[in-house]
Amino acid sequence: MRSEDEIREQYDFLAEQLDSDEMDHERVRMMFTHYKRALGWVLEEEHI
């Protein structure tokens, strides 16, 4: 089970990345990887 702090950390990372002026293809790909991981944690919590 993931903690709320871990999910918050992922959310904060994504928000910071989205605000970056250096958003390129690789950063977008990396951002979505983190986004999917964070969503997975939330869904995992709901199904337990």
C-alpha distance (Angstrom), angle and dihedral (degrees) to the residues before:
residue distance angle dihedral
M1 . . .
R2 3.80 . .
S3 3.76 123.5 .
E4 3.76 125.1 -123.3
D5 3.82 87.9 -116.5
E6 3.82 91.2 59.5
I7 3.80 91.6 50.4
R8 3.82 91.3 46.1
E9 3.82 90.1 50.6
Q10 3.81 90.7 53.7
Y11 3.81 91.4 47.4
D12 3.81 92.3 50.2
F13 3.80 90.8 48.5
L14 3.82 91.2 52.2
A15 3.80 93.1 48.1
E16 3.81 90.6 50.7
Q17 3.80 92.1 49.0
L18 3.80 93.1 48.9
D19 3.80 90.3 53.6
S20 3.81 92.4 51.2
D21 3.80 118.9 110.0
E22 3.80 88.9 -148.6
M23 3.80 95.6 69.1
D24 3.81 106.3 145.6
H25 3.80 133.6 158.8
E26 3.80 94.7 -82.0
R27 3.80 92.8 48.5
V28 3.81 91.2 48.7
R29 3.80 90.0 51.5
M30 3.80 91.3 48.3
M31 3.82 91.1 47.0
F32 3.79 92.2 54.3
T33 3.79 90.7 48.4
H34 3.81 89.1 57.5
Y35 3.79 91.3 42.5
K36 3.82 92.3 53.8
R37 3.80 90.4 47.4
A38 3.81 91.7 51.4
L39 3.80 91.4 47.7
G40 3.78 90.1 49.1
W41 3.79 90.1 54.5
V42 3.79 91.8 50.9
L43 3.80 92.3 48.1
E44 3.80 90.9 46.2
E45 3.82 89.4 54.8
E46 3.81 92.3 50.6
H47 3.81 94.4 51.4
I48 3.79 97.3 48.8
